[in-house]
Amino acid sequence: MAEKNMEKRAHEMGEQAAELAERAKQQIDSMKHGVEELSAAAAEQLQEAQKKGHDLFDQAQDQAQQLAREAQQQAKALTDEGMEKFHSAAQHASDSVDQAARSAGGNLRDAAGELRSHAPQEGPAADMADLLADGLEQSGSFMEQQGKSGMLSALANFVRRHPVPAVLLGGATLLVFGAILLGGRRRA
């Protein structure tokens, strides 16, 4: 009889162990599904942050092109009397570029914060999101702090490091402005 009780008890314990194993398997499957969903959400947020970064860059580039067009139009209309107005407009354009750079920097820093707030806390997706957020934050801080003067300094460093391409680019720019100015005088 004692043997039967022991067999019955062993059988019951085996069934309980099987139930526990099944529950553990279900919990693991559930956790695995949760991790997959979190990873997909992190990838989506990373793509969204990258798109915002590209959009901000495109915006800054469009503003720079618009300012260049405005400066080109103002250069065509230059006369001896209009020189002072040109200097004022150039200062305004310079201030606008500075403001746009600082604004773009703030937007990049905001995008970094938003990326961090939506990114997972652990795992490879968290590491990628943190790395991207750090880059956005550093770029934004540089643009906010340096403005146009910092960008001009970076341009000067580029010229020092790469003098031949810089001279070629500068010469091409002078040729374009010369053609514009001469074209304007021939029409007058």
Residue pairs with C-beta under 8 A, 6 or more apart in sequence:
35 123
38 120
38 123
38 125
39 120
39 123
39 125
41 118
41 120
42 118
42 119
42 120
42 123
42 125
42 126
42 128
42 129
43 125
45 115
45 118
45 119
45 129
46 115
46 119
46 125
46 128
46 129
46 132
49 111
49 112
49 114
49 115
49 129
49 132
49 133
49 136
50 132
52 107
52 111
52 114
53 108
53 111
53 136
56 104
56 107
56 108
56 111
57 104
59 104
60 100
60 101
60 104
63 96
63 97
63 100
64 97
64 100
67 93
67 96
67 97
70 89
70 93
71 89
71 90
71 93
72 180
74 86
74 89
74 90
75 86
75 177
75 180
75 181
76 180
76 181
76 184
78 86
94 148
97 148
98 147
98 148
98 149
101 143
101 146
101 147
101 148
101 151
102 143
102 144
102 147
104 140
104 143
105 139
105 140
105 141
105 142
105 143
105 144
105 145
106 140
106 144
107 140
108 136
108 137
108 139
108 140
108 143
109 136
109 137
109 140
109 141
109 144
110 140
111 136
111 140
112 132
112 133
112 134
112 136
112 137
112 140
113 133
113 137
115 129
115 132
115 133
115 136
116 129
116 130
116 133
119 125
119 126
119 129
119 130
119 133
120 126
120 129
142 150
143 150
143 151
146 153
146 154
158 166
159 166
